[in-house]
């Protein structure tokens, strides 16, 4: 991954662009590689010694971190969330954290250059630990980022999580974090009529253990105004990125049918994966 990190930095610095045009033959080949990768890694995720190189897309609050983290543990590859990288940088002292705070607290997206530098540093640290493969969460968010990533490594699969916007808003406003242990929870209880005569959507709250109840805090950027702006900005930028990977046959679109107990097994089925022995509770 060190080579990927160096290449990302080099491409970003040079303002590298790859053409969006792709021949039908290239698209078909990319689709075949993606399908083969899903099937192969569904049976033996480590058989080629490289492990998966997957990306999670989706609106803020959709649950990318939850599902990427579960897959990361199951497949034994690192889960790299750019949102966590930004929050770690925000917690560091200095003028850089103040610059980031102003961007984040106004619901704006962090610039490509900042994200690329944070991600490159994380990949370099992982390479020193001997990490193989990765599941990216929150990158790429723009066409430029997608082009840079595609230019330096062969992403196997891009999983695009989707959820109704009213449910997304409720989830974002219900997010809480324990100020002591850093655990993430959600106090929102979502129960909505199904769309177009479909089944009801129910997403139970993810409540904290008793020792964390009195220590819950709300992220400063989880206000209705900021969340709506964040969703608007994301939608403006996300469609071209989705089209980018769709044209290459690498996009798997997954509509979340409800909470974790309902969605997790269906996501595994879509990925042709099995959770060995169902050791982890779907409600965890």
Secondary structure, 3 states (H helix, E strand, C coil): CHHHHHHHHHHHHHCCCCCCCCCHHHHHHHHHHHHHHHHHHHHCCCCCCCCCEEEEECCCCCCHHHHHHHHHHHHCCCEEEHHHHHHHHHHCCCHHHHHHHHHHHCCCCCCHHHHHHHHHHHHHHHHHCCCCCEEEECCCCCHHHHHHHHHHCCCCEEEEEECCHHHHHHHHHCEEEECCCCCEEECCCEEECCHHHCCCEEECCECCCHHHHHHEECCCCCCHHHHHHHHHHHHHHHHHHHHHHHHCCCEEEEECCCCHHHHHHHHHHHCCCCCHHHCCCCCC
